[in-house]
Amino acid sequence: MKLLTGNDLKTGAVTWWTGRGWSIHIEDAADVGDEGDAIALAEEGARRVNGPVVIDAEQTPEGPRPAHIKHRIRALGPTVRPDLTLKPADPNLGSWVI
Amino acid sequence: MYRYDQYDQQIVDARVEEFRDQVKRRIAGHMTEDQFKPLRLKNGLYLQLHAYMLRIAIPYGTLSSAQLRMLAHVARTYDRGYGHFTTRQNIQYHWIKLEQVPDILADLATVQLHGIQTSGESIRNISADQYAGAADDEIADPRPWAELLRQVTTFHPEFSYLPRKFKFALTAAPGDRAAIRWHDVGLRLVRNEAGEDGFEIYAGGGMGRTPFIAELIRPFCPADKLFSYCQAILRVWNRHARRDNIHKQRMKILVHDLGVEEFTRQVEEEYAHIATLGTDPPRAEFDRIAAYFTPPPFETGLPDEIDRSDPDFALWVDRQVAGHKAPGYAIANISLKAIGGIGGDITAEQMDVVADLAERYSFDELRVTHAQNLVLPHVRKADLYAIWQALVAAGLADVNLDLVTDIIACPGLDYCSLANARSIPVAQKIAQRFADLDRQQDLGELKIKISGCINACGHHHAGHIGILGVDRKGTENYQLLLGGSGAEDTTLAKITGPGFDEDGVVDAVEKAIETYRTLRTPEERFLDTYRRVGMEPFKEAIYG
């Protein structure tokens, strides 16, 4: 599957295209198929996202999982500061990212 | 330390308001990211993995207590309660919101701090020996010259559109604590037989994907000609730099391609021309700046003895305290390398503690080191015990200066958008493996440096043991290097062989260190043994 991700223009927070808008939670991300570049162009023009990029991912029972570790780290936060991630209490966080 | 005059303050305040307007226009959609990016970079604002990242310049690594308290305020108010000191003596924050940046910069400007020239194709923050002005082995405090260079080059039109970034480092001591030969230009303040001050000038150094060690191109440049000579260097680079290829734009590539002799010839020719133009600042301007660096009013008649009856304190003194030029005084190094912690990270509360200590015990001054630690440069030996007790309470009393757990590591893939692999977890695992202080002390000076990509912010080329993180088909992989140095015996580390996964590279580091333990002679450091026996015994132990 393909995901569209970028950073929120004002806050810099990592965001994921949900099909209707943007979410900071990767679980909300939608498969953009071949539409990613067109959506990115429109959303960047509307200043709702900064640096949008289409990435590869796989669908898992827990939701979309980016193919590259860089985007898995982006999705949750630094592996060395679990307290600063989106899921600070999740004991499975490390295995999902790495 | 230097204090802004009305012109300095006007320049920085005007830049804040200019950037406030640029941010406003970007958010309003009047600028694209392509248009905005070079403007934000000119103010130290990057877009990293999780948010914007703001880098603040700390000129020659010198801070006042008020400035550190302001950095704590920024961490607490605008970030997530901490900051990260970098390998270029700056500080950066990794969770910054664009819309708050103008307010952050305005707050910083009240204590004479900014993010100008911490990014982009500019002359970056000038780094220096962290013991400058305090060291017992220097001939004079070199920081007035750094400040002069900073002032003359900041916003200088000739240096506003450089081919690439440009880095100065300077020292005034024979022992190199500033890694000067790993910079585009390295400067060592020296004194000739006539008693005149001047600079040894090294040019063409740098790390990154193509590492080179700077070569001595002038053994003595009169100090009052420092700017014009550096201008000649920059002018030759600016004239010939490969602006067509980002990987070949740094000056080190030009020096290598021309050859140091031809590069030097052209610099000397340009310098002879510039000398006729009178571009050097008048001596009175240097004297004005130098007056801010007058040594603090050190007390005389202080005792040199330190009460070492507390064994934990004695351990800290032996490792973390260095000699000072003034009798009865010492330099206290504060480790930011707690075992299992993140090197260079410091909480807002810890910043406040250090600021209080600097204000009370160190003439209101502290330093940031390129090894990502802090220094109280001017403390009475009689106050060391009280300082140590405060550091213990703040979790800042680790004993590991220059030991195996005093690891330099870049933020790596945990934070950085350029990184290919994580650096911090590798540093943490190595530190945990060697946490036992007796083992660390037995190993002696051993500098491990880790970079998460080829840009080498973690100085892996200069590590006694270096580690470079790479991306191998989407998986983190780590190359091991041995034999580098950033000190006065500068050398380039060499790759041992095939790379490792995260746990594998930690094991390989331990094998290399055990090989050293087996082969060393008395008084030999890891680096000395490596240089004496060569790579082979280490390779055999690591891969055999």
Interface residues (C-beta under 8 A of the other chain):
Chain A: N7 L9 K10 T11 G12 A13 V14 E44 R47 N50 G51 A67 H68 I69 K70 I73 R74 G77 P78 T79 V80 R81 L84
Chain B: R26 I27 G29 E33 L47 Q48 L49 H50 A51 Y52 R80 W95 I96 K97 L98 E99 I342 L413 D414 Y415 A419 R422 I424 P425 Q428 G474 T475 E476
